[in-house]
Amino acid sequence: MKAAVKDNGVLIPKRFLKGVKEVEIRKERNLIVITPTTLVDDPVFKLGKHPVRIGVADGSLRHDDYLYLNP
């Protein structure tokens, strides 16, 4: 298959990526290699999914006060 390189790059047909959610793209010498990767279950992506309600409206501004200064 050949594909034209446009202003935004090259479009890879979705049928080549069936079931793939993420790819790694790298250049090795004169080759461009596209490899499917597995998504790591990184806990940072879960932050904010279940926020705690504490009844204050300025929690993002005064979070240190609420965490450390108030007993």
C-alpha positions as CSV (number, residue, x, y, z in Angstrom):
1,M,0.0,0.0,0.0
2,K,1.2,3.5,-0.8
3,A,-0.1,6.7,1.0
4,A,0.5,10.3,0.2
5,V,2.2,12.4,2.8
6,K,0.1,15.5,3.4
7,D,0.5,18.6,5.6
8,N,-0.6,16.7,8.7
9,G,1.3,13.5,7.9
10,V,0.1,10.1,6.7
11,L,-3.3,8.5,7.4
12,I,-3.1,4.8,8.5
13,P,-6.2,2.8,7.6
14,K,-8.1,1.8,10.7
15,R,-8.4,-1.8,9.4
16,F,-4.6,-2.1,10.1
17,L,-5.2,-1.1,13.7
18,K,-8.1,-3.3,14.6
19,G,-8.3,-3.6,18.4
20,V,-5.3,-1.3,19.0
21,K,-5.8,1.6,21.3
22,E,-2.3,3.1,21.3
23,V,0.8,2.8,19.0
24,E,4.4,3.8,19.3
25,I,5.8,5.6,16.3
26,R,9.6,5.7,15.9
27,K,12.2,6.3,13.2
28,E,15.0,3.7,12.8
29,R,17.5,4.7,10.2
30,N,15.4,5.1,7.0
31,L,12.4,3.2,8.3
32,I,9.3,4.5,10.2
33,V,8.1,1.8,12.6
34,I,4.6,1.7,14.0
35,T,4.2,-0.7,16.9
36,P,1.0,-1.4,18.9
37,T,1.6,-0.9,22.6
38,T,-0.3,-2.0,25.7
39,L,-1.9,0.6,27.8
40,V,-0.5,0.4,31.3
41,D,-3.0,0.7,34.1
42,D,-1.4,3.9,35.5
43,P,-3.1,5.1,38.6
44,V,-2.6,8.8,37.6
45,F,-5.3,8.3,34.9
46,K,-7.8,7.5,37.7
47,L,-7.3,10.8,39.6
48,G,-10.5,12.7,39.8
49,K,-12.8,9.8,38.9
50,H,-14.3,9.8,42.4
51,P,-13.9,13.3,43.9
52,V,-14.6,13.8,47.6
53,R,-17.2,16.4,48.4
54,I,-16.4,18.5,51.5
55,G,-18.8,21.3,51.1
56,V,-16.4,24.2,50.3
57,A,-16.3,26.2,47.1
58,D,-12.7,27.3,47.2
59,G,-11.0,23.9,47.6
60,S,-8.9,24.3,44.6
61,L,-7.6,27.6,45.8
62,R,-7.0,26.8,49.4
63,H,-6.4,23.1,49.4
64,D,-3.2,23.4,51.5
65,D,-5.2,25.2,54.2
66,Y,-7.8,22.5,54.3
67,L,-5.3,19.6,54.2
68,Y,-2.6,20.9,56.6
69,L,-3.7,23.9,58.7
70,N,-7.2,23.0,59.9
71,P,-7.4,20.3,62.6
